[in-house]
Amino acid sequence: MFFLLINGPNLNLLGLREPSLYGLSTLENIEITLKEKAKSRGVELACFQSNFEGALVDCIHNAI
C-alpha cells in the first residue's frame, strides 16, 4: 500500500516560526516519524511539501 502526504504553504517553517504556538517539531521530523510508523505497518509513505499551489497540483497528478 502507498500513501502520499502533501503539505502546503509554510509548513516547512514548523519548529522555526512561533514555536510557542506551533511547537518545536520540524516538518522533517514529523515526516520521519510518520514514515517509520507507516513502514512498521507495511505501508510506503512519500512526503511532499511546497509553498506553490501549482507544484502541489502537479504532485497529485503525478501520483495518479
C-alpha positions in Angstrom: 0.0 0.0 0.0 1.2 3.5 -0.8 0.3 6.8 0.7 1.3 10.3 -0.4 1.4 13.0 2.3 1.1 16.5 0.8 2.0 19.5 2.9 1.1 23.0 1.8 2.4 26.5 2.3 4.5 27.5 5.3 4.7 24.0 6.8 8.4 24.0 6.0 8.6 26.6 8.8 7.4 24.2 11.6 9.7 24.3 14.5 11.1 27.7 13.4 8.1 30.0 13.2 6.3 30.8 16.5 7.4 27.6 18.3 5.4 28.7 21.4 2.3 28.3 19.2 3.2 25.5 16.8 5.7 23.6 18.8 9.4 22.7 18.2 8.9 19.7 15.8 10.1 20.3 12.3 8.2 19.1 9.3 11.2 16.8 8.5 11.0 15.2 12.0 7.3 14.7 11.7 7.7 13.1 8.3 10.5 10.8 9.5 8.2 9.6 12.4 5.3 9.0 10.1 7.4 7.1 7.6 8.7 4.9 10.4 5.2 4.2 11.6 4.0 3.5 8.1 6.9 1.1 7.4 6.2 -0.8 10.6 2.7 -1.4 9.2 3.8 -2.4 5.7 2.9 0.9 4.2 5.1 3.1 2.0 4.7 6.8 2.7 6.0 9.5 0.4 6.0 13.1 1.5 5.9 16.3 -0.5 5.8 20.0 0.6 5.6 23.1 -1.5 4.7 26.7 -1.0 3.3 26.9 -4.5 -0.2 25.6 -5.3 0.8 24.6 -8.9 3.5 22.3 -7.5 1.0 20.7 -5.2 -1.4 20.0 -8.0 1.4 18.6 -10.2 2.4 16.3 -7.3 -1.2 15.0 -7.1 -1.4 14.5 -10.9 2.0 12.7 -11.0 0.9 10.3 -8.3 -2.0 9.0 -10.3 
